[in-house]
Amino acid sequence: MSLTLQNKCALVTGGSRGIGAAIVKRLAREGAAVALTYVSNPGRADETVKAAQAFGVRALAIEADSADAKAVVAAVERTVGELGGIDILVNSAGIGVMGSIYSYRLEDFDHMLAVNVRAVFVATQAAVQHMKTSGRIINIGSCNADRMPFAGGAVYAMSKAALVGLVKGLARDLGPLGITINNVQPGPIDTDMNPADSDFAEVLRTQVMALRRYGSVDEVAAMVAYLAGPEAGFVTGASLMIDGGFTA
């Protein structure tokens, strides 16, 4: 087993389940010490921490709601304090509230932007204060930034499209420091929130996808691990699709 991230310290927001948990475990497998944030399920967060520790690395869970900017900053500072630094930030926390423009609530609009956009900026701003040359920032975006094939997803698509512009701009700010920043944009991925055996999944597989299957969380985690590692040192400002041809 290669330890491409040995002696690195990482923070994964929203890392207790789904794609985030797979990323935590993959970074740990590559040798990184990992902190994760969670909101409401400490038991599940603890399970993910234990799975990471099984690879022989330090790991911890931090309760932090990404809608709370102060909690996001505190999570970064705790990561630095307990793990000894931060080399990798993965902004994985995200929510999706769908609804028609005719009835969409402003409270839902504000909450989704707070979690999907503002928290990414806040965590990045806090993390880069501690990052050295070769630091890595990776956001979990969405293929819906480029394609939203059904009604009701406009606000979600907007929140993920915002990350594309943010990454392009911050690549210029951070490039002179040797810090890279990129988006990973998954398509349909088999998770508790979007299971591959649902009626909705069947529609996507047969009518939208080029590959007639859902992706796995481990496939997304592998792309994140690549971007976090030394071989991706010349990749920055990019939004990389891993969507089975959803946007093809």
N, C-alpha and C positions, 0 to 999 in steps of 0.2 A: 504494500500500500504506500503510495506516494504521500508525503506530508508537505504539500506545496504551500500551506498556510501556517506552518509551524512558527511559533513565537509571535503570531498575529493575534490581535484582539478585535472582536466583532460585536456589533449590536444589531439585532434584527427586531424591528418593531412589528407587532402583530405576529410574534413567532411561536405562539402556543399551539396552533393547529393549521391544517391545510398546507398551502404553499409555504407559509412562514415556518412551520415546524419542519418541513422537509429541508428548507434552507439551513435552519439551525443545525440539523443533524449532518448535512453534507459539509458545512464549514467545519464542524467538529471532527468529522472523519478526515478532513484534510489537515487537521492539526491546530485549528484556531480555538482559542478560548472564546466563549460565546455568551453574551447576555441577550435575553429576549424580553419584550414587553407583552403584557396581556391586560385585559380589562376585567373580565368577570368570571373566569374559571381557573382558580389557582391549582386545582387538582390536575387539570390537563396541562397547565404550564409546567407543573412539577414533573409530570411524566416525560415531557419533552426535554427538560433539564437532565433528568436521569439518563435518557437515551443518549444525550450529548456526552455526558460524563463517562458513559460506557466506552468511549473512544479514548479515555485517559486525559481529557482536557478539563479545565475549569469551566463551569457554566452556572448561570444564575438567572432567576426570573424576577422581573421588576413589574409591579402593578403600576400601569400608567395608561390613562386614556389619551389617545392621540388627539382628541378634540380639545384637550387642555394643554395649551402651549407651555405653561410652567411645568407640568408633569413630563412633557417631552424633554425639555431642557434638563430636568432633574434626572431623567433616565440616562441621558448621555453622561452627565457628571458622575452618576453612580457607577456606570460602566468603567469610566476612566479611573475612578477611585478604587474599585474592587478588582478590576482586571489589570490595572497598571497602564492603561492607555486605550486608544481606539484607532485602529488601522482600517477597519471596514465598517461602513454603515449600510445596512440594507433597509430601505423604507418599504416594508411589506404591508403594514397596516392599511386597511382600506374598507370602505363600505359601499354598498350600492342600493340606492332608494329609487325605484323606478316609478314613473307616473306621467300622466298626460299633462301637457302645458296648461290645459284648461283647469286643472285641479291641483297642481303641484304646490305643496306648502312651502312657504318661504323658510320655515324652521328646518325642513328637510334639506332645502337648498344650502342653507348656511352650514348645517352640520356636515353634509357631505364635502363641501369645500374645505371645512376646517380639518377634517380627517385626511382627505385624499390629496389636498394641495398645501394648505398652510402648514400642516404637521411635517410634511416633507421639507419645506423651506426651513422651518424652525429647527428640526433635527440636524439638517445639513449645516446651518449656520452655527449651531452649538458644537457639532463634531469637528468642523474644520479648524476650530481654535486649538484643537489638540492633535491634529493629524500631521504626520511628517511626510516627506517626499515618498511617493508610492502609495499614498492613501487611496482608498477606493470607496466610492459612493454609488450604490445601485438601487434604483427605484423599481418597484413592481408596478408597471403601468397596465395597459390593456390594449388588445387589438382593436377595441372599440374606439380608441383615439383616431383610428383611420377608417373604421367602418362600423356603422350602427345599422344593422339590417332590419330592425323592427322598431315599432313606435314605443314611446315611453322611456327611452334611454338617453334622451338628449343631455340631461344634466350630468349623468354619469360619464357619458362620452366627453363632455366638455371638461370635466375634472381630470380625466386621464390625458386629454389633449394638452391641457395646461402643462403637464410634466414634460412634454416634448419641447416646448419653448423654454421652460426652466432649465432643462439639461443643456440645451444649445447655448444659452447665455452663461450658465455657470461653468461650462467647459472653458470659456474664455477667462473667467475670473480665476479659476483654480489651476489652469494649465501651467502658468509660470511657477506654481508651487509643486508641480509634479503629481498633483492629485487628479485622478480621473473620475468622471461622473457619467453614468449611462442609465438608460431605461431598459428593462426587460418587459416585453409586451406579450403576455400569454393570450392565447385564444381559449377555447373551451377546455377546461382542465377538470378532471374527475375529483371532486371534493364533496364534503358533506353539504355544502351550500349549492352545489351544481353537479349532482350525481350523473354519471354516464349512462345510467339505466332509466332515466326519466323520459316522459313523452317529449319534453322540450329538447332533450339531447338527441332523440331520434330525428326530429325535424332538422336540427343543425347538421347531423351526420349525413343525412340523405340529400339535403337541399342547399347547404352552405359550404361544407367542408370540402377541401380537395382530398385530404386523407380521411377516410370514412371512419374515424375514431376520435375519441377524446384523448387529450394528452394526460400524462401523469405528473404528479407533483414532483417526482424525482427528476423528470426531464427538465422542468423549470429550474430546479435546484442545481442541476449540472451546469446550466448556462450561467447562473449566478456565480457558481464556484469558478468557472472560467474567467469571468470578468473580475473576480476578486483576486485572481492569481497573477503570477509574474508574466505569463504569456500574453496577457491582455493589456500590457503597459502602453500600447500605442492606440488603444480604443478609447475614445472619449467623445462626448457630445452625441452619442448614437442612441437610437431607439431600435432595439433588435426584436423582431417578431419571432415568437415560437408558438405558432397558431394553427399548424396542420393545414395551411392553405386557406384559412378563413378570409384573409384579405387578398388572396391571389386573384 
